[in-house]
Amino acid sequence: MKRYILPALALSLLASSCNLDLTPENAITYSNAFSSEAELNTTTATIHFYLDNCMDAFTPLAKIGLLADETQDDNQLREGNPRSVIEAAADWEYVYRMIFESNLLLDNIGQTKGLSEERYAFHAGQAHFALGFGYFMLARAYGQAVVTDNSKDIKLYGLSTQQKVIDTAIEHAQKAFELLPTYDKLRTASGSIAAAKQYGSKGNAATLLAHLYAWTGSMAELYGGSSVDATAAYRKSIEYATKVINGEVGSYSLVSTPDELCKLLSNPEAANPEEIFSLVFDKSRGNETTSKNEVASFFATWPVNETLQEGDIAQASFRLKKSTIEALYPDESDLRRTAFFYEFEKDHKISDVSYAVPYKFRSAVFAVDNTADAGKRFVSINANYVYWRLADVYLLRAECAAKIGENTTAIADLNKIRVRAGASPYSASTESDLKKAIFREREREFILENDSRYYDILRNGNDYIKTELKGKFPTLTAADIAGGALCLPIPSSAQRDKDGKVINGRILQRPYWFRYM
């Protein structure tokens, strides 16, 4: 079996500080290249290259869901304008390259000579985790997607239902959970500790399963007409979240304060006990390499960008007003107000607008630029993309528990995060809607940090879609939603080549988007 990889996709070795092995993959290789672990590791490294670079496929939904008052040029997109969403041209290519490489490894790992059971579990576990994560992300963002059988059968595939995509993700995540050890026991092909939290482990596989089951139950309730037992799905989510929280799948703990959290998020080399799964910031690939955390980058401005002045904060890609943050954090004792926002007690006023200045990510990478006034040029925030951390798991368990009436668990988990922040505990006498309190807590905890808000809104159902999103979203009909309005359109590259020629007539655009094509 021939295997074709674009020559441009030569991969470099990640910085030794994060210990994530990526080695070059060039031109044409063959299935007999799996004869040794060193050769097998080339495919494992390629899987991680695509995992580290696949998030562009979901950027439009991240932008739509972000809590922000102003943007530079994304207002139409954030209002769900169909033309703007289509023009954003999200493409799932790298996700499917990751899926292909993962299937390729699983199809050929049996040929690797002298592979111990432990080393088999490591490499196969990485592939299953990548497949589980890839299909999970596709199910959330595109709804329907292609589920491939393996890397060997070359044939035309149609779209599978969202539930089929989710079920496939669960199948692979479960295999990763069974195969992989806790993160502290992971070893690379060279025998060194696999310190990067991008590696699949029992902990992040359990977290993936918790999210998959929460999504399964929520989508059954949102779309209806499903044979899925939503309550059973929520209980499964709670089961896996509990394994993470109780330390059964790795040692994770909340850091002491929001300020300490910010310091750890701002140092990609630091050991963050709260971190479960991250996409690494690989600065070894050159001076122009940027962090995979697009969300944090959207908000980046003065003073983290030292080439800017205070007056430039009104030019950031995404902006928040101070009044919005005061309303989000009504408890003045909440330490996140002053940890996540620079000099929050001061007024940073530009053209009569008082802004909250993001400070959750506090360090940046610059390149020498002798033509610039500052003698340097901003390149990127200096941070891994910490996609899941322990606070997320607490609040996900709280959300699922509240949905099935287990309010004692839900309130305890909610308060775990509030107490760490120095905020007042939940009180039913002043906050009658526990579900809404948990949603708002997720907003407070993950603001400026990740793409979770759009998916949080969808998991909470129609009422939240109508009140938390704007533009066309509040007016969507049941038929619009069933036709894919809450998902991204199927990428044109899945149907046609660059010259517009149909390459797969079995993949049809979702009905909602077809009318705008």
Secondary structure, 3 states (H helix, E strand, C coil): CEEECCHHHCCCCCCCCCCCCCCCCCCEEEHHHHCCHHHHHHHHHHHHHHHHCCHHHHHHHHHHHCCCCEECCCHHHHCCCHHHHHHCCCCCHHHHHHHHHHHHHHHHHHHCCCCCHHHHHHHHHHHHHHHHHHHHHHHHHHCCECCCCCCCCCCCCCCECHHHHHHHHHHHHHHHHHHCCCHHHCECCCCCECCCCCCCCHHHHHHHHHHHHHHHHHHHHHHCCCCCCHHHHHHHHHHHHHHHHCCCCCCCCCCCCHHHHHHHHCCCCCCCCCEEEEECCCHHHCCCCCCCCHHHHHHCCCCCCCCCCHHHHHHCCEEEEHHHHHHHCCCCCCCHHHHHECCCCCCEEECCEEEECECCCCCEEEEECCCCCCCEEEEEECCCEEEEEHHHHHHHHHHHHHHCCCHHHHHHHHHHHHHHHCCCCCCCCCCCCHHHHHHHHHHHHHCCCCCHHHHHHHHCCHHHHHHHCCCCHHHCCHHHHHCCCCCCCCCHHHCECCCCCECCCCCCCCHHHHCCC
